[in-house]
Amino acid sequence: MDKGLYSVDYVPSRGKKKDLSVTNYYYNNGIFAWLKDSAILVGNKIIKQNKLTDFWPHADIPKADLANEGDVDFRRGKKPENLIKRMLDMASQEGDIVLDSFAGSGTTGAVAHKMKRKWIMVEIGTHAETHCIKRMKQIIDGTDQSGISKEVSWNGGGGFGYYELGESLFTTDESLKLTRINPKYFNGPLTEAVCKIEGFKIVDLHGQLHGKSGKHYAHVTEHFVTQEYVDILINHLKDGEFLTIYCKKKARGLRLSDIVEVKSIPEALLSKFSI
């Protein structure tokens, strides 16, 4: 059976064809691989494909020029662009969104951009400005020809926005040991307008309960109201008190007790006082 054409029938004991009869064909000790399983048609060319495994030889991902990639210095932390490209090839397509919550030197964003993916990078350290922004600007203007640039014929293009995260929406009141809404996010003019129209007297623009009418309190916010948001505010009510939360948007399926309601802020007030 060493020479010529022959076939072997067997029944696998595991895998996706477990307990099914499988036929393999051989010719001169070489196994047949069907084109439909091992190649794709691109235009009028047949391109052979090889399955990726979880063992990637060092030679597949050279690191000789790693120190110079992106024109940023990030010793013992920078990943080769070819390594990230291989991962994105496996798990994404053009136009997909790639998230890197530990941006570091910006390699993931750099490779995603060159591969025509959308991307979001998050970095708590100074690398955001000293490494990531510098690197992405050079990619966009086309001056960065390191890494995978030549392989993907990168010549520049695109853009990005840079944002600094604000303070947390929720803070802890140390005296009461309660979680509360961060008062820095309250919109004074909007709160005053809503309370006036709805018949509440202002009691504390920077507290949790902004307006009061008897035992009825009002809270005004431009933030998306979630179940956690509602529960935190309810903790500030005493027995017999009622709360109305005025907001722009709220989560679906809020579990509201009989001491709280959630209303939309009138559009006329939002257009005039929204920040």
Backbone bond lengths (Angstrom), bond angles and torsions (degrees), N, CA, C in turn:
res aa  C-N    CA-C-N  psi(-1)  N-CA   C-N-CA  omega(-1)  CA-C   N-CA-C  phi
1 M - - - 1.463 - - 1.522 112.36 -
2 D 1.306 117.33 9.57 1.457 119.76 -178.79 1.517 112.39 -77.17
3 K 1.349 117.19 -24.16 1.452 120.83 -175.96 1.524 110.24 -121.98
4 G 1.342 114.64 156.73 1.448 119.64 175.16 1.511 113.36 83.79
5 L 1.323 116.11 -171.20 1.457 123.92 -176.91 1.527 109.91 -99.62
6 Y 1.339 116.53 130.85 1.457 119.77 176.91 1.531 108.52 -154.41
7 S 1.329 116.67 168.39 1.465 122.11 -179.54 1.518 110.32 -129.36
8 V 1.328 115.58 156.54 1.463 122.49 178.70 1.522 108.21 -131.35
9 D 1.328 116.09 125.84 1.467 121.33 176.38 1.530 109.44 -102.49
10 Y 1.339 116.12 135.77 1.463 119.14 176.84 1.521 109.80 -153.29
11 V 1.335 116.57 165.39 1.465 122.82 179.68 1.525 108.09 -119.51
12 P 1.359 118.12 110.24 1.471 121.02 -179.35 1.528 111.31 -63.27
13 S 1.322 116.41 145.59 1.470 121.37 177.88 1.523 112.22 -93.77
14 R 1.321 116.86 -6.17 1.463 121.10 178.35 1.521 108.95 -156.74
15 G 1.341 116.35 176.15 1.462 120.56 -179.06 1.515 112.22 90.66
16 K 1.337 116.42 -178.28 1.463 120.60 -174.62 1.523 113.19 -69.63
17 K 1.350 117.32 -15.38 1.468 120.63 177.96 1.528 111.53 -111.29
18 K 1.321 116.18 27.20 1.461 121.51 179.22 1.528 110.72 -56.05
19 D 1.353 116.21 133.76 1.468 124.48 176.93 1.524 113.68 67.97
20 L 1.336 117.23 11.76 1.462 120.97 176.44 1.527 109.37 -107.68
21 S 1.318 115.88 147.73 1.460 120.08 177.96 1.526 109.85 -76.56
22 V 1.326 116.15 126.72 1.463 122.11 -177.85 1.526 109.01 -121.87
23 T 1.322 115.81 136.57 1.465 120.92 178.42 1.519 109.86 -115.63
24 N 1.323 117.03 124.27 1.460 122.72 173.85 1.525 108.93 -110.70
25 Y 1.336 115.14 141.39 1.461 120.50 -179.89 1.528 109.64 -110.74
26 Y 1.332 115.46 141.00 1.458 121.59 -177.20 1.526 110.28 -128.86
27 Y 1.308 114.40 149.63 1.466 119.84 173.06 1.522 108.28 -140.50
28 N 1.337 116.53 116.78 1.469 121.80 -178.29 1.534 112.12 51.38
29 N 1.326 115.49 48.47 1.475 122.68 177.99 1.529 114.29 73.09
30 G 1.320 118.54 2.79 1.463 121.00 177.20 1.515 110.62 -104.94
31 I 1.356 117.78 134.75 1.455 121.63 -178.76 1.523 110.44 -83.51
32 F 1.336 116.05 142.57 1.455 120.84 177.43 1.537 109.49 -74.53
33 A 1.320 117.07 137.04 1.469 122.75 172.83 1.520 107.21 -120.18
34 W 1.319 117.38 119.31 1.456 120.92 -176.34 1.526 110.29 -75.55
35 L 1.317 115.16 139.23 1.464 120.08 -176.73 1.524 112.09 -57.48
36 K 1.318 117.29 -37.19 1.473 119.60 -177.84 1.532 112.07 -64.22
37 D 1.344 116.23 -21.55 1.462 120.35 -179.75 1.521 113.27 -99.94
38 S 1.322 117.28 -14.28 1.466 118.77 -170.74 1.521 114.45 -130.79
39 A 1.345 118.09 4.54 1.464 119.60 -177.38 1.519 110.32 -151.66
40 I 1.327 115.54 162.87 1.460 121.70 175.21 1.519 108.66 -129.27
41 L 1.321 115.74 156.27 1.455 121.44 179.37 1.520 108.85 -100.24
42 V 1.327 117.09 118.29 1.461 122.97 177.81 1.522 107.14 -117.27
43 G 1.342 116.03 106.63 1.463 119.07 -173.31 1.512 109.29 65.77
44 N 1.311 116.58 -121.69 1.469 120.73 176.62 1.527 111.70 -109.28
45 K 1.351 115.31 19.25 1.461 119.74 -179.68 1.524 110.79 -112.48
46 I 1.328 116.32 141.43 1.459 122.21 174.82 1.527 107.99 -96.53
47 I 1.336 116.34 118.81 1.461 122.05 -177.49 1.526 109.10 -107.25
48 K 1.335 116.60 120.43 1.458 121.30 179.27 1.525 110.25 -75.88
49 Q 1.323 116.22 138.08 1.452 121.63 179.17 1.523 110.74 -113.47
50 N 1.318 115.16 146.05 1.458 121.17 174.13 1.520 108.98 -117.66
51 K 1.318 117.44 134.68 1.453 120.86 179.38 1.524 110.17 -69.92
52 L 1.347 114.90 133.51 1.457 119.30 176.81 1.525 109.89 -79.41
53 T 1.293 115.95 139.83 1.460 120.60 176.62 1.523 108.92 -111.81
54 D 1.325 116.86 -179.91 1.465 119.88 177.58 1.529 111.66 -90.00
55 F 1.329 116.12 11.49 1.469 121.01 173.92 1.522 108.23 -114.34
56 W 1.326 115.57 111.31 1.457 120.69 -177.82 1.528 108.50 -115.82
57 P 1.312 117.91 110.00 1.471 120.44 -179.47 1.526 112.10 -59.28
58 H 1.322 115.24 147.90 1.462 121.01 179.31 1.521 111.21 -55.56
59 A 1.338 116.41 -35.86 1.468 120.28 -177.74 1.519 112.39 -65.36
60 D 1.346 117.05 -23.74 1.468 120.45 179.57 1.521 111.66 -69.66
61 I 1.327 116.23 -27.00 1.468 120.82 -175.55 1.522 108.17 -129.08
62 P 1.317 117.97 78.07 1.472 121.13 -178.05 1.524 112.17 -62.40
63 K 1.325 115.89 145.72 1.467 121.18 -178.91 1.521 112.39 -121.16
64 A 1.318 116.21 16.85 1.468 119.77 -174.96 1.518 112.50 -58.25
65 D 1.334 117.70 -38.57 1.467 120.66 -176.49 1.526 111.74 -107.51
66 L 1.331 117.02 18.23 1.460 120.88 -175.51 1.522 112.60 -56.98
67 A 1.322 117.41 -40.04 1.471 120.84 -177.03 1.522 112.13 -60.23
68 N 1.340 117.21 -28.18 1.465 120.59 -176.34 1.524 113.51 -95.38
69 E 1.325 117.58 -8.39 1.464 119.51 -177.59 1.524 111.31 -61.95
70 G 1.311 115.82 131.66 1.456 121.22 177.84 1.508 114.94 74.36
71 D 1.328 117.22 -2.01 1.463 122.20 179.67 1.531 111.59 58.34
72 V 1.348 116.53 35.64 1.468 121.02 176.37 1.526 108.79 -131.74
73 D 1.323 116.38 145.64 1.461 122.14 -178.79 1.525 109.34 -98.77
74 F 1.324 116.41 116.21 1.466 120.67 -178.75 1.525 107.83 -145.41
75 R 1.314 115.56 72.61 1.460 121.26 -171.97 1.523 112.56 -63.93
76 R 1.330 114.68 138.21 1.463 124.09 177.81 1.524 112.66 62.13
77 G 1.326 117.21 16.43 1.460 118.54 -179.75 1.517 113.94 -136.91
78 K 1.322 116.92 -18.11 1.462 120.31 -175.90 1.529 111.23 -78.62
79 K 1.340 116.18 134.94 1.461 121.43 176.76 1.525 109.51 -97.43
80 P 1.340 118.39 144.31 1.469 120.85 177.67 1.527 110.88 -63.93
81 E 1.325 116.56 138.54 1.459 119.85 178.79 1.528 110.95 -60.21
82 N 1.335 117.31 -34.75 1.460 120.00 179.49 1.524 112.23 -64.37
83 L 1.320 117.29 -32.79 1.461 120.82 177.70 1.527 110.28 -66.73
84 I 1.335 116.26 -47.04 1.466 120.16 179.55 1.525 110.45 -65.46
85 K 1.333 117.11 -38.03 1.467 120.44 178.29 1.523 110.63 -59.36
86 R 1.326 116.67 -43.69 1.462 119.58 -179.78 1.527 110.47 -61.30
87 M 1.317 117.05 -40.90 1.466 120.65 179.51 1.526 111.53 -65.92
88 L 1.338 116.45 -43.57 1.461 119.60 -179.57 1.518 111.32 -69.54
89 D 1.322 117.65 -32.07 1.467 120.76 174.90 1.524 110.53 -60.79
90 M 1.325 116.01 -38.13 1.464 120.88 -177.51 1.522 112.38 -74.42
91 A 1.337 117.09 -34.79 1.464 119.88 -166.53 1.518 115.42 -116.36
92 S 1.333 119.14 1.78 1.464 119.21 -176.56 1.513 111.46 -150.15
93 Q 1.333 114.56 168.99 1.454 121.80 176.61 1.526 108.68 -131.13
94 E 1.331 116.53 169.03 1.467 120.39 178.02 1.528 109.66 -55.36
95 G 1.330 115.42 136.25 1.458 120.29 178.97 1.514 114.44 91.10
96 D 1.346 117.96 -14.40 1.463 120.65 177.85 1.529 110.42 -69.51
97 I 1.328 116.10 160.75 1.463 121.67 178.32 1.526 109.52 -99.49
98 V 1.319 116.41 127.42 1.463 122.89 179.50 1.529 108.57 -110.90
99 L 1.326 117.24 126.20 1.466 122.19 -179.13 1.520 110.50 -111.68
100 D 1.331 115.85 128.92 1.466 121.74 173.01 1.521 107.42 -125.24
101 S 1.324 116.87 106.85 1.468 120.36 -175.99 1.522 113.04 -84.55
102 F 1.341 117.26 -2.10 1.467 121.93 173.90 1.526 106.72 -131.75
103 A 1.324 116.58 77.50 1.468 121.75 -167.53 1.522 113.96 -62.66
104 G 1.328 117.62 -36.84 1.464 119.91 179.68 1.510 112.40 60.15
105 S 1.332 116.90 -116.13 1.468 121.13 -179.09 1.521 112.59 -89.80
106 G 1.351 117.07 -0.75 1.464 120.20 175.91 1.513 115.42 88.15
107 T 1.334 118.22 16.46 1.464 120.47 -176.59 1.525 112.26 -62.23
108 T 1.326 117.61 -43.76 1.462 120.07 -177.86 1.522 111.26 -61.48
109 G 1.334 116.82 -46.42 1.459 119.66 178.03 1.508 112.00 -63.52
110 A 1.333 116.28 -38.52 1.463 120.95 -179.90 1.522 111.16 -61.83
111 V 1.327 116.21 -48.29 1.465 120.71 -178.81 1.522 110.77 -68.29
112 A 1.330 117.25 -42.50 1.464 120.50 179.04 1.525 110.76 -59.30
113 H 1.324 117.06 -41.77 1.464 121.50 -179.64 1.525 110.64 -63.57
114 K 1.326 116.21 -46.44 1.466 120.19 -179.64 1.529 111.75 -65.67
115 M 1.336 116.53 -26.46 1.465 120.90 -179.67 1.524 112.20 -94.07
116 K 1.335 116.18 12.38 1.465 122.82 175.94 1.527 112.26 64.11
117 R 1.331 115.66 37.47 1.454 121.59 170.35 1.521 109.06 -103.00
118 K 1.308 116.62 153.29 1.455 120.43 169.39 1.527 106.80 -82.17
119 W 1.310 117.27 154.59 1.460 118.24 -174.99 1.522 112.17 -148.23
120 I 1.326 114.46 153.71 1.466 122.86 173.39 1.519 106.78 -132.38
121 M 1.315 116.72 124.74 1.464 120.67 175.12 1.525 109.39 -117.68
122 V 1.313 115.93 140.14 1.465 122.32 178.25 1.520 107.94 -124.96
123 E 1.324 116.44 131.70 1.465 120.04 -179.70 1.521 109.41 -145.83
124 I 1.328 116.58 126.27 1.455 120.95 -178.08 1.524 112.08 -86.63
125 G 1.331 116.94 -19.82 1.457 120.84 -177.82 1.513 112.94 -90.05
126 T 1.324 115.68 -176.36 1.465 120.95 -179.73 1.519 112.05 -73.15
127 H 1.348 116.99 -8.69 1.467 120.48 -179.69 1.527 111.83 -58.55
128 A 1.326 116.97 -25.87 1.463 119.70 -179.51 1.524 110.62 -55.45
129 E 1.330 116.53 -41.62 1.462 120.22 -177.98 1.527 112.43 -93.78
130 T 1.329 116.48 -39.80 1.472 118.82 -175.19 1.522 113.14 -78.04
131 H 1.331 117.45 -24.72 1.454 120.58 -176.91 1.537 112.75 -118.74
132 C 1.340 115.86 -59.10 1.471 119.82 -171.73 1.526 113.18 -62.97
133 I 1.332 117.30 -50.59 1.463 119.97 -178.27 1.523 110.62 -62.77
134 K 1.311 116.32 -45.80 1.466 120.63 179.04 1.525 110.70 -57.44
135 R 1.313 115.98 -46.23 1.464 121.06 -177.54 1.526 111.53 -64.90
136 M 1.333 116.90 -45.93 1.466 120.25 -176.81 1.529 111.77 -67.68
137 K 1.330 117.33 -34.56 1.467 119.74 177.55 1.526 110.98 -62.63
138 Q 1.328 116.51 -40.74 1.462 119.98 -179.93 1.531 111.72 -71.02
139 I 1.318 116.48 -28.88 1.464 119.88 175.43 1.520 110.03 -69.96
140 I 1.308 116.19 -43.58 1.463 120.81 -177.65 1.521 112.03 -66.65
141 D 1.346 117.45 -39.53 1.471 118.18 -179.98 1.531 112.52 -84.41
142 G 1.342 116.79 -0.96 1.461 120.53 173.58 1.511 115.81 85.58
143 T 1.337 117.98 0.95 1.467 119.45 -178.39 1.529 112.43 -77.49
144 D 1.338 116.95 -19.86 1.464 119.55 177.53 1.526 109.53 -82.99
145 Q 1.317 115.86 107.85 1.464 121.39 177.42 1.528 111.01 -115.45
146 S 1.328 115.91 24.32 1.463 120.46 178.95 1.525 110.12 -92.21
147 G 1.332 115.71 179.02 1.457 120.01 176.57 1.515 113.24 61.85
148 I 1.336 116.45 -125.63 1.467 121.43 -176.31 1.521 112.83 -93.18
149 S 1.329 118.02 7.03 1.471 121.24 -173.75 1.523 113.04 -52.62
150 K 1.321 116.90 -49.63 1.467 120.03 -177.97 1.524 111.09 -69.38
151 E 1.317 116.58 -36.65 1.467 120.66 -179.09 1.523 112.09 -62.48
152 V 1.339 116.81 -36.45 1.472 120.30 -178.88 1.522 111.95 -103.04
153 S 1.342 116.48 9.73 1.475 122.59 179.29 1.522 111.43 56.59
154 W 1.328 116.08 49.34 1.464 120.54 -177.93 1.523 110.90 -81.57
155 N 1.351 115.68 126.85 1.465 121.56 179.47 1.525 112.77 -127.53
156 G 1.320 116.94 13.36 1.458 119.94 178.87 1.512 112.38 104.19
157 G 1.342 114.46 170.03 1.458 120.87 177.98 1.512 112.42 126.77
158 G 1.324 115.61 164.81 1.460 121.46 178.55 1.513 112.75 88.54
159 G 1.299 116.46 -165.99 1.461 121.91 -179.43 1.518 109.86 -171.88
160 F 1.342 116.52 178.66 1.462 120.36 179.06 1.520 109.66 -157.38
161 G 1.321 116.24 160.53 1.453 122.77 174.81 1.518 109.61 -111.39
162 Y 1.318 116.63 146.71 1.467 121.38 -178.77 1.527 108.93 -120.09
163 Y 1.318 117.10 125.72 1.455 121.42 -176.22 1.527 110.59 -131.23
164 E 1.328 115.36 146.39 1.459 121.00 173.48 1.521 108.23 -106.40
165 L 1.318 116.64 128.66 1.454 120.44 179.55 1.526 110.18 -68.41
166 G 1.324 115.50 139.54 1.454 120.18 177.80 1.521 111.11 -81.84
167 E 1.305 115.57 -174.02 1.460 119.96 178.29 1.521 110.19 -67.62
168 S 1.310 116.02 161.42 1.454 121.53 179.76 1.524 110.76 -61.15
169 L 1.338 115.99 142.27 1.462 120.48 177.91 1.527 110.47 -67.00
170 F 1.323 117.01 -30.58 1.458 121.30 -179.46 1.527 110.51 -109.47
171 T 1.319 116.36 136.71 1.462 121.97 176.43 1.532 108.69 -129.29
172 T 1.321 116.28 171.13 1.465 120.51 179.91 1.522 110.03 -108.99
173 D 1.318 116.02 126.51 1.461 121.85 174.52 1.527 106.89 -81.22
174 E 1.333 116.62 106.16 1.462 121.09 -174.31 1.528 112.54 -64.00
175 S 1.333 117.05 -32.94 1.464 119.45 -177.71 1.529 111.55 -71.76
176 L 1.337 116.28 -38.76 1.463 120.59 -178.49 1.525 112.97 -97.35
177 K 1.359 116.16 -10.50 1.464 121.77 -176.45 1.531 111.25 57.45
178 L 1.335 114.59 39.07 1.460 120.31 179.78 1.521 110.16 -120.95
179 T 1.321 115.43 147.32 1.460 119.75 171.61 1.517 107.98 -77.17
180 R 1.321 116.44 136.70 1.466 119.87 -177.93 1.518 109.88 -138.52
181 I 1.328 116.35 165.25 1.455 122.25 176.49 1.519 108.60 -74.58
182 N 1.318 117.80 132.21 1.459 122.16 -179.43 1.536 109.70 -61.98
183 P 1.332 118.09 116.32 1.475 120.85 -176.84 1.521 113.83 -63.03
184 K 1.329 118.68 -16.59 1.463 120.73 179.98 1.525 112.20 -67.15
185 Y 1.332 116.80 -14.00 1.459 119.43 -176.97 1.526 112.98 -100.75
186 F 1.317 117.86 8.94 1.452 120.03 179.53 1.530 110.84 -82.29
187 N 1.316 116.19 139.21 1.464 123.28 179.08 1.526 108.01 -100.22
188 G 1.334 116.21 99.42 1.459 121.12 -176.26 1.515 115.34 -55.43
189 P 1.352 119.28 -54.91 1.467 120.85 -178.54 1.526 113.23 -58.47
190 L 1.338 116.96 -41.13 1.464 120.00 179.72 1.524 110.57 -67.17
191 T 1.328 116.46 -42.42 1.462 120.60 179.56 1.523 110.97 -61.17
192 E 1.327 116.53 -44.37 1.465 120.65 179.50 1.522 111.18 -62.58
193 A 1.337 116.80 -41.40 1.464 120.81 -178.57 1.524 111.32 -65.71
194 V 1.329 116.99 -45.12 1.465 120.60 -179.96 1.525 110.45 -63.46
195 C 1.326 116.77 -46.03 1.461 120.49 -178.90 1.527 111.75 -62.10
196 K 1.320 116.37 -39.08 1.465 120.06 -179.79 1.520 111.08 -64.98
197 I 1.327 116.51 -46.90 1.461 120.71 -178.12 1.531 111.49 -68.27
198 E 1.331 116.72 -35.48 1.465 120.72 -176.88 1.532 113.06 -88.04
199 G 1.335 117.18 -0.39 1.457 120.14 174.81 1.517 116.05 85.84
200 F 1.339 116.63 26.50 1.465 120.46 177.90 1.524 110.63 -105.70
201 K 1.318 115.84 147.12 1.455 121.49 173.72 1.526 108.36 -95.35
202 I 1.334 116.03 131.53 1.465 120.09 -179.56 1.528 110.01 -62.92
203 V 1.350 115.69 130.49 1.464 120.10 177.51 1.531 111.64 -116.07
204 D 1.328 117.17 -33.55 1.470 119.50 -178.96 1.527 109.35 -166.20
205 L 1.339 116.99 102.34 1.467 120.78 -178.82 1.519 112.47 -67.38
206 H 1.336 117.33 -23.31 1.462 120.37 -176.67 1.525 112.83 -108.03
207 G 1.315 116.37 8.13 1.457 119.71 177.10 1.518 110.98 -96.66
208 Q 1.313 115.60 -160.29 1.465 120.66 -179.67 1.524 111.53 -93.18
209 L 1.320 116.48 -31.49 1.462 122.18 178.69 1.523 107.83 -110.62
210 H 1.334 116.68 109.56 1.468 121.02 -169.82 1.521 113.83 -84.84
211 G 1.320 116.54 -41.05 1.461 120.10 -176.30 1.518 111.61 -127.02
212 K 1.356 115.61 159.91 1.462 119.43 -177.30 1.517 110.63 -144.20
213 S 1.334 114.52 140.20 1.462 121.48 173.15 1.522 106.24 -141.83
214 G 1.336 116.91 96.18 1.455 120.64 -172.78 1.524 109.53 67.80
215 K 1.328 115.94 -122.60 1.470 120.70 176.65 1.527 111.77 -100.60
216 H 1.315 114.56 15.93 1.475 121.20 -179.92 1.531 108.74 -104.02
217 Y 1.341 116.97 122.08 1.462 121.48 -178.23 1.528 111.13 -110.69
218 A 1.347 114.36 158.24 1.464 120.87 178.42 1.523 109.90 -126.79
219 H 1.313 115.19 142.24 1.470 122.12 172.78 1.521 106.72 -129.84
220 V 1.340 117.02 130.51 1.466 121.96 -176.69 1.526 109.17 -118.15
221 T 1.318 116.98 130.08 1.465 120.40 -179.38 1.523 111.15 -147.69
222 E 1.333 115.05 149.45 1.465 120.66 173.32 1.523 111.24 -97.22
223 H 1.328 116.26 -0.66 1.458 120.07 -177.71 1.521 111.57 -84.35
224 F 1.315 115.22 159.96 1.457 122.67 176.77 1.522 108.14 -69.59
225 V 1.314 116.90 120.27 1.464 121.39 -174.99 1.528 110.43 -87.24
226 T 1.323 115.58 119.32 1.461 122.60 179.21 1.526 109.76 -107.82
227 Q 1.334 116.05 175.99 1.459 119.87 177.40 1.526 110.75 -61.39
228 E 1.338 116.75 -39.97 1.464 120.72 178.88 1.523 110.53 -61.56
229 Y 1.331 116.39 -41.32 1.465 121.77 -179.95 1.533 109.48 -59.26
230 V 1.337 115.89 -48.07 1.471 120.86 -179.18 1.526 110.69 -62.17
231 D 1.330 116.22 -46.40 1.468 120.16 -176.61 1.525 112.05 -62.24
232 I 1.332 116.82 -36.74 1.468 120.37 179.12 1.524 110.56 -64.24
233 L 1.329 116.74 -42.85 1.468 120.12 -178.91 1.526 111.89 -68.05
234 I 1.325 116.82 -37.78 1.464 120.18 -179.97 1.527 111.01 -60.41
235 N 1.324 116.61 -31.48 1.470 120.33 -179.67 1.523 112.81 -62.19
236 H 1.331 117.11 -17.26 1.469 121.09 -178.62 1.526 112.39 -91.59
237 L 1.327 117.42 -1.93 1.467 120.92 179.04 1.524 111.04 -89.05
238 K 1.322 115.12 148.96 1.460 121.23 173.87 1.524 108.76 -102.36
239 D 1.315 116.76 172.20 1.468 120.82 -179.89 1.522 110.71 -57.07
240 G 1.324 115.93 134.06 1.459 121.00 176.85 1.512 114.42 86.37
241 E 1.331 118.87 -0.89 1.464 121.86 -179.17 1.530 110.86 -97.63
242 F 1.334 114.85 155.03 1.470 122.12 -176.88 1.530 108.99 -129.49
243 L 1.325 116.50 148.36 1.465 120.79 -177.07 1.522 111.37 -129.46
244 T 1.344 115.30 135.86 1.462 121.62 169.79 1.521 108.13 -114.65
245 I 1.325 116.20 125.07 1.463 121.91 177.69 1.522 108.38 -101.84
246 Y 1.326 116.36 121.08 1.466 121.75 177.38 1.532 108.07 -101.16
247 C 1.327 116.90 126.38 1.464 119.50 -174.93 1.526 111.45 -146.04
248 K 1.347 115.12 170.44 1.467 121.09 175.22 1.525 110.63 -81.96
249 K 1.332 116.00 -47.37 1.466 120.76 -178.91 1.521 109.68 -143.11
250 K 1.330 114.69 154.10 1.465 119.54 179.50 1.524 109.98 -138.41
251 A 1.324 115.23 157.86 1.461 120.86 178.00 1.526 109.75 -72.25
252 R 1.317 115.50 151.98 1.459 119.76 176.61 1.528 110.26 -75.72
253 G 1.335 115.09 150.74 1.458 119.90 173.77 1.509 115.32 70.98
254 L 1.335 117.66 29.03 1.463 119.68 177.90 1.529 110.21 -63.11
255 R 1.318 115.93 136.95 1.466 120.96 177.35 1.533 107.57 -92.67
256 L 1.334 115.50 103.54 1.461 120.87 -174.94 1.523 110.39 -109.46
257 S 1.330 115.78 128.50 1.460 120.15 176.59 1.521 108.91 -80.31
258 D 1.330 116.49 -179.00 1.465 120.25 -177.54 1.524 112.81 -80.00
259 I 1.351 117.77 7.46 1.466 119.44 178.57 1.531 111.80 -110.90
260 V 1.328 117.10 9.00 1.464 119.60 -178.39 1.522 110.63 -147.76
261 E 1.335 115.20 147.18 1.457 121.97 173.31 1.524 108.33 -140.22
262 V 1.335 116.01 156.38 1.460 121.27 179.74 1.520 108.53 -123.13
263 K 1.346 116.10 125.52 1.458 121.74 -179.24 1.528 110.43 -123.45
264 S 1.315 115.50 156.26 1.466 120.75 175.89 1.519 109.95 -83.07
265 I 1.325 116.66 140.35 1.463 121.23 175.21 1.528 108.12 -68.95
266 P 1.322 118.62 133.99 1.466 120.51 178.54 1.526 111.79 -53.02
267 E 1.325 116.57 135.07 1.460 121.60 -175.64 1.524 111.99 -59.67
268 A 1.322 117.04 -34.12 1.466 120.46 -179.35 1.527 111.16 -62.65
269 L 1.321 116.89 -36.35 1.464 120.62 179.02 1.526 111.02 -74.97
270 L 1.331 116.54 -38.23 1.460 119.68 179.00 1.517 111.83 -61.17
271 S 1.328 115.85 -43.95 1.466 119.56 -177.66 1.522 111.83 -66.23
272 K 1.326 117.20 -25.19 1.460 120.68 -177.58 1.522 112.67 -92.20
273 F 1.331 117.44 -36.81 1.465 120.08 -171.48 1.521 114.81 -114.93
274 S 1.326 118.80 -5.58 1.462 120.56 -175.80 1.520 111.37 -61.49
275 I 1.343 116.41 143.97 1.466 121.28 178.47 1.517 109.72 -118.94
